[in-house]
Amino acid sequence: MEKIQRKKHTIDATDKVLGRLAVEITVLLRGKGKANFYPYKNMGDFVEVKNVDKMRVTGRKMDQKKYFRHSEYLGGVKETPLKFLFEKRPDEVLRRAVYGMLPKNKLRSEAIKRLKFTK
């Protein structure tokens, strides 16, 4: 059994578009650039993202996009606009974008733990 070699990647998010940055991070977290990639193995690298508050969002997403959650009670839909969430926690916006791009299985929770944010 071979040991997985994990590298640490540092990405500067200054003037990068949200979706394109999320794709780049997802590929690194999954390890798809490695020669010995298997979709069922957890072999991705660590990713550290700097200057997330200087990231760009294109189009009218800042005004139109909303994140939804539900309280499990009738009529309990809560919505948070992207603009409000980006002002308070821009790292959460990027984390949610990356989380949605990862495969929906047991490896997703393991991969998202390797994503870190710094100022």
C-alpha positions in Angstrom: 0.0 0.0 0.0 1.5 3.3 -1.1 1.5 6.4 1.0 -0.3 9.4 -0.4 1.9 12.4 -0.9 0.0 15.6 -0.2 1.3 19.0 -1.2 0.3 22.4 0.1 -1.0 24.8 -2.5 -1.4 28.5 -1.8 -3.8 30.4 -4.1 -4.2 34.2 -4.1 -7.8 35.0 -4.9 -7.2 38.7 -5.8 -9.2 39.6 -8.9 -10.1 36.0 -9.7 -13.7 35.0 -10.6 -15.6 33.0 -8.0 -16.6 30.0 -10.2 -13.3 29.6 -12.0 -11.4 29.8 -8.7 -13.7 27.1 -7.2 -13.0 24.8 -10.1 -9.3 25.2 -9.7 -9.6 24.5 -5.9 -11.8 21.5 -6.5 -9.3 19.9 -8.9 -6.5 20.3 -6.3 -8.7 18.9 -3.4 -9.6 15.8 -5.4 -6.1 15.2 -6.8 -7.2 15.0 -10.4 -3.9 16.4 -11.6 -1.9 13.4 -10.2 -0.8 10.5 -12.4 -2.2 7.9 -10.0 -5.7 9.5 -9.6 -8.5 7.2 -8.6 -12.0 8.6 -8.2 -12.8 6.4 -5.2 -9.6 7.4 -3.3 -9.0 10.4 -1.1 -5.7 11.6 -2.6 -6.0 15.4 -2.9 -3.7 18.1 -1.7 -4.1 20.8 0.9 -5.3 24.2 -0.4 -4.8 27.5 1.3 -6.6 30.6 -0.2 -5.5 34.2 0.6 -7.4 37.5 0.0 -10.8 35.9 -0.5 -12.4 39.3 0.1 -10.8 40.6 -3.1 -12.4 37.9 -5.2 -14.7 39.0 -8.1 -18.3 37.9 -8.9 -19.4 38.4 -12.5 -22.8 39.4 -13.9 -25.7 40.3 -11.6 -25.1 37.4 -9.2 -24.4 39.8 -6.3 -27.9 41.1 -6.5 -29.8 38.0 -7.7 -28.2 34.9 -6.2 -29.6 33.6 -2.9 -28.7 30.8 -0.6 -31.6 28.8 0.9 -31.9 26.8 4.1 -35.0 25.3 5.8 -35.9 25.1 9.4 -38.1 21.9 8.8 -41.1 23.8 10.0 -44.0 24.8 7.6 -43.0 28.0 5.8 -39.6 27.8 7.3 -37.5 28.7 4.2 -34.8 31.2 5.0 -32.9 32.9 2.3 -29.6 34.8 2.4 -28.6 37.0 -0.5 -25.0 36.6 -1.9 -24.3 40.3 -1.3 -25.1 40.0 2.4 -23.0 36.8 2.9 -20.1 38.2 0.8 -19.8 41.3 3.0 -19.8 39.3 6.3 -18.0 36.1 5.3 -16.5 35.9 1.8 -14.7 32.7 2.7 -18.1 31.0 3.2 -19.2 32.0 -0.3 -16.1 30.3 -1.8 -16.4 27.2 0.5 -20.0 26.7 -0.6 -19.1 26.9 -4.2 -16.3 24.4 -3.8 -18.5 22.1 -1.7 -21.1 22.0 -4.4 -18.5 21.0 -7.0 -17.1 18.1 -5.0 -18.7 14.6 -5.6 -21.7 13.9 -3.4 -20.3 10.9 -1.4 -18.2 10.2 1.7 -15.1 11.8 0.1 -16.7 15.2 0.0 -16.5 15.8 3.8 -12.9 14.6 3.9 -11.9 16.9 1.0 -13.5 20.1 2.3 -11.5 19.7 5.5 -8.3 20.3 3.5 -9.5 23.8 2.4 -8.2 26.6 4.6 -8.5 30.4 4.4 -6.1 33.1 5.5 -6.1 36.9 5.4 
